[in-house]
Amino acid sequence: MANDELRIPLQTPTIGRIIGSPSFLTTGSSSFLKACFNGTNAFLGIGLLTVPYALASGGWLSLILFFLITIMTFYTCILLKRCMEVDPSITSYHDIAERAFGKNGRIIAMIITNSELYLFDVGLLILEGENLHKMFPEFMIKLGDLTVDGRQLFILITALIIFPSMLLIDLSLLSYVSATGVFSCLIILFSILCVGPFNGVGFHEKGRLLNVKSLPTAVSLYIVCFSGHSIIPFIYTSMRKTYQFNKVLLFSFIVTALTYLATAMVCYRMYGDNVESQITLNLPTSKVLSKVAILLVLKNKAIPHRLDVGFAPPFPPIKRTPLPLL
């Protein structure tokens, strides 16, 4: 009788999950495909601009570290999922910190993650202004004796365009925005591929095998490519069928890694050691395909902004329960 009782899974009716069962559900509304778009868009972002420079900094052999970082960040996402499976009340990165280190751990995690997210998005707005100013250097507004520079105007315009998406709080709805971001990244890759043969750039650069001196720069930029972990708990809790989350992560990481890899290798073959810190600075603005790639990159920067800032969670009081070893 005791053995039969042990086989009965522990139920948590307030959350709607059955712990220990592969078919537990949550109150989320996102389907598998929508979660895939959100997951891919969480990682496939600003790294598309900097990964060619990372490869140029470290050389071809630094791609080994790129694959190792991909595997490690994928595994840490799995660990986040396991934490949420152990305690169904965990819904954010901060909840995990509180279970592990108490309320002080939660406060420290909030300060670090929220500072990272907001500073990251400030950086995105600055990049928007710089790249748009490069494409339209003569753009400015004069109001009497006051002259407003194009950079400041582009930053303001970008912020106003992004603001409506901040009103969306349902990841199921945001998945449609994420889907446009994923497809835009594929179009960007296609546009860059076409810049080489059709715009006279070619793929003649061989690059270096290894640059030990700049290897730390390459590693840090590779890590930035997969730094969307703070959004993972929200994607997990938004799903109707959370047992499919491993497949969502696998799909997201495969698409993200292949896109980054293809972009880095193509751009490195095109520009070699002359790759700029942002690949958009290398692309000739006079060519149509280059303008398409730059504009899509700028458009894509606005999408992770909503996923990051919009889901910086509050500080609700949650009863502390210890996490067992994973």
C-alpha positions in Angstrom: 0.0 0.0 0.0 2.9 2.3 0.9 4.5 1.7 -2.4 1.3 2.5 -4.3 1.0 5.7 -2.4 4.5 6.7 -3.4 3.6 6.3 -7.0 0.9 9.0 -6.8 2.3 12.3 -8.1 2.2 15.3 -5.9 -0.5 17.8 -7.1 -0.5 21.5 -6.9 -4.0 22.5 -8.0 -3.4 26.3 -7.6 -0.9 26.3 -10.4 -2.3 23.4 -12.4 0.8 21.2 -12.6 1.4 17.7 -11.6 5.0 17.4 -10.4 6.9 14.4 -11.6 4.6 13.9 -14.6 5.6 14.6 -18.2 2.2 16.0 -19.0 1.9 18.8 -16.4 0.3 22.0 -17.7 0.3 25.7 -16.6 -2.2 28.5 -17.1 -0.1 29.8 -20.0 -1.6 30.3 -23.5 1.4 30.0 -25.8 1.6 27.1 -28.1 4.8 25.2 -29.0 5.4 27.3 -32.1 4.8 30.6 -30.4 7.2 29.6 -27.6 9.8 28.7 -30.3 9.5 32.2 -31.8 9.8 33.9 -28.4 12.8 31.7 -27.4 14.6 32.3 -30.7 14.0 36.0 -30.6 15.3 36.1 -27.0 18.8 35.0 -28.1 18.9 36.1 -31.8 19.4 39.8 -31.5 22.2 42.3 -31.2 24.7 39.5 -31.4 24.0 39.4 -35.2 25.9 42.7 -35.4 28.9 41.8 -33.3 29.6 38.1 -34.0 31.6 38.8 -37.2 33.8 41.1 -35.2 34.1 38.3 -32.5 35.3 35.9 -35.2 37.8 38.4 -36.6 39.1 39.0 -33.1 39.7 35.4 -32.2 40.3 33.7 -35.6 38.8 30.6 -37.1 39.7 28.4 -34.2 37.7 30.5 -31.8 34.6 28.9 -33.3 35.4 25.9 -31.0 34.8 28.2 -28.0 31.6 29.4 -29.8 30.2 25.9 -29.8 31.3 25.3 -26.2 29.5 28.5 -25.1 26.4 27.4 -27.0 26.3 24.0 -25.2 27.0 25.6 -21.8 24.3 28.2 -22.1 21.8 25.6 -23.4 22.5 23.5 -20.3 22.0 26.4 -18.0 18.6 27.0 -19.6 17.8 23.4 -18.8 18.8 24.0 -15.2 16.5 27.0 -15.0 13.6 24.8 -16.2 14.5 22.1 -13.5 14.3 24.8 -10.8 10.8 25.7 -11.9 9.8 22.1 -12.0 10.9 21.5 -8.5 8.9 24.5 -7.1 5.8 25.5 -9.2 5.7 28.9 -7.5 8.9 29.9 -9.2 8.1 32.2 -12.1 11.2 34.3 -12.5 15.0 34.4 -12.3 14.6 36.4 -9.0 12.5 33.6 -7.4 15.3 31.1 -8.0 17.8 33.5 -6.3 15.5 33.8 -3.3 15.1 30.1 -2.9 18.9 29.7 -3.0 20.1 32.7 -1.0 17.0 34.2 0.7 15.6 37.7 0.3 19.1 39.3 0.0 19.8 37.0 -2.9 16.6 38.1 -4.6 17.5 41.8 -4.1 21.0 41.3 -5.5 19.6 39.3 -8.5 17.1 42.0 -9.2 19.7 44.8 -9.1 22.0 42.9 -11.4 19.5 41.6 -14.0 17.4 44.8 -14.1 20.5 47.0 -14.5 21.7 44.7 -17.3 18.4 44.8 -19.1 17.8 48.5 -18.9 21.4 49.4 -19.8 21.3 46.9 -22.7 18.2 48.7 -24.0 19.8 52.1 -23.6 22.6 50.8 -25.7 20.2 49.6 -28.3 18.7 53.0 -28.6 22.1 54.6 -29.1 23.0 52.0 -31.8 19.7 52.9 -33.5 20.6 56.5 -33.6 24.1 56.0 -34.8 23.2 53.6 -37.6 20.3 55.7 -38.8 22.4 58.8 -38.8 25.0 57.0 -40.9 22.3 56.3 -43.5 20.7 59.8 -43.3 23.6 62.1 -42.3 21.9 65.2 -43.4 18.7 64.7 -41.4 18.1 67.3 -38.7 15.4 69.7 -37.5 15.8 73.4 -37.1 13.3 75.2 -34.8 14.3 78.9 -34.9 17.8 79.2 -33.4 17.6 75.6 -32.1 19.1 72.8 -34.2 18.3 69.2 -33.2 20.9 66.7 -34.4 19.8 63.6 -36.4 21.2 61.2 -33.8 19.0 62.6 -31.0 16.0 62.7 -33.3 16.5 59.1 -34.4 16.8 57.9 -30.8 13.5 59.7 -29.9 11.7 58.4 -32.9 12.9 54.8 -32.2 11.7 55.1 -28.6 8.2 56.3 -29.8 8.0 53.4 -32.2 8.9 50.9 -29.6 6.6 52.3 -26.9 3.3 50.7 -28.2 4.8 47.2 -28.0 5.5 47.9 -24.3 1.8 47.7 -23.7 1.7 44.0 -24.6 2.0 41.8 -21.6 0.9 38.4 -23.1 3.8 36.4 -24.6 1.3 34.6 -26.8 0.6 37.9 -28.6 4.3 38.9 -28.5 5.1 35.7 -30.3 3.8 37.3 -33.5 6.3 40.2 -33.0 9.0 37.7 -32.3 8.2 35.8 -35.5 8.8 38.9 -37.6 12.1 39.3 -35.8 13.2 35.7 -36.6 12.3 35.9 -40.2 13.9 39.3 -40.5 17.2 37.9 -39.2 17.0 35.2 -42.0 16.4 38.0 -44.6 19.4 39.9 -43.1 21.6 36.9 -43.6 20.4 36.5 -47.1 21.0 40.2 -47.9 24.5 40.0 -46.5 25.2 36.9 -48.6 24.0 38.8 -51.7 26.2 41.8 -50.9 29.4 39.7 -51.5 28.8 38.6 -55.1 26.6 41.4 -56.3 28.1 44.5 -54.8 31.7 43.8 -55.7 32.9 42.8 -52.2 33.5 39.1 -52.8 34.6 36.4 -50.4 38.4 36.7 -50.9 39.6 37.3 -47.3 41.2 34.2 -45.6 41.4 35.5 -42.1 43.7 34.3 -39.3 43.6 30.8 -37.8 44.0 32.1 -34.2 44.6 35.4 -32.4 45.4 34.6 -28.8 45.8 38.3 -27.9 42.2 39.2 -28.8 40.6 35.8 -27.7 39.0 37.3 -24.5 37.2 39.8 -26.7 35.9 37.0 -28.9 34.7 34.9 -25.9 32.9 37.9 -24.3 31.1 38.7 -27.5 30.1 35.0 -28.0 28.7 35.0 -24.5 26.6 38.1 -25.3 25.0 36.2 -28.2 23.3 33.8 -25.7 22.5 36.2 -22.8 18.7 35.9 -22.9 18.4 33.7 -19.8 16.4 36.2 -17.7 13.5 35.8 -20.2 13.5 32.0 -20.1 11.3 31.7 -17.0 8.6 33.8 -18.6 8.6 31.8 -21.8 8.4 28.6 -19.7 5.4 29.8 -17.6 3.7 31.2 -20.7 3.4 27.7 -22.4 0.3 25.6 -22.3 2.4 22.4 -22.4 5.6 23.0 -20.4 6.8 19.4 -21.0 7.7 20.6 -24.6 10.1 23.3 -23.3 13.2 21.2 -23.9 12.2 21.0 -27.6 11.6 24.8 -27.6 15.1 25.4 -26.2 16.7 22.9 -28.7 14.9 24.6 -31.7 15.8 28.1 -30.5 19.5 27.3 -29.9 19.9 25.5 -33.2 18.4 28.3 -35.2 20.3 30.9 -33.2 23.6 29.2 -33.4 23.4 28.4 -37.1 22.4 32.0 -38.0 25.2 33.5 -35.9 27.7 31.0 -37.4 26.7 31.7 -41.0 26.7 35.5 -40.4 30.1 35.4 -38.8 31.8 33.2 -41.4 30.3 35.0 -44.4 31.2 38.5 -43.1 34.7 37.3 -42.1 35.3 36.0 -45.6 34.1 39.3 -47.0 36.0 41.8 -44.9 38.6 39.7 -43.0 40.4 41.6 -40.2 38.8 44.8 -41.4 35.4 43.8 -39.9 34.0 46.7 -37.8 32.6 46.3 -34.3 29.2 46.4 -36.0 28.8 44.7 -39.3 26.4 47.4 -40.5 29.4 49.9 -40.5 31.0 47.7 -43.2 28.0 47.5 -45.5 28.0 50.1 -48.2 24.9 52.4 -47.7 24.7 53.2 -51.4 23.6 49.7 -52.3 20.0 48.5 -52.0 20.7 45.1 -50.4 22.9 46.8 -47.8 20.2 49.3 -47.0 17.7 46.4 -46.6 20.1 44.6 -44.2 20.8 47.7 -42.1 17.1 48.7 -41.9 16.1 45.1 -40.9 18.9 45.0 -38.3 17.6 48.3 -36.8 14.0 47.1 -36.8 15.1 43.9 -35.1 16.8 45.8 -32.2 13.4 47.1 -31.2 11.9 43.6 -30.7 14.1 42.3 -27.9 13.6 45.6 -26.1 10.0 44.7 -25.3 10.9 41.2 -24.2 13.6 42.5 -21.9 12.2 45.6 -20.2 8.6 44.6 -20.3 9.2 41.4 -18.3 11.5 42.9 -15.5 9.5 41.3 -12.7 8.3 42.9 -9.5 9.3 42.0 -6.0 6.4 40.0 -4.5 6.8 38.3 -1.1 7.2 34.6 -1.7 7.6 32.0 1.0 11.2 30.6 0.9 11.5 26.9 0.3 14.9 25.1 -0.2 15.8 23.7 -3.6 17.2 20.2 -3.7 20.3 19.4 -5.6 19.7 19.2 -9.4 
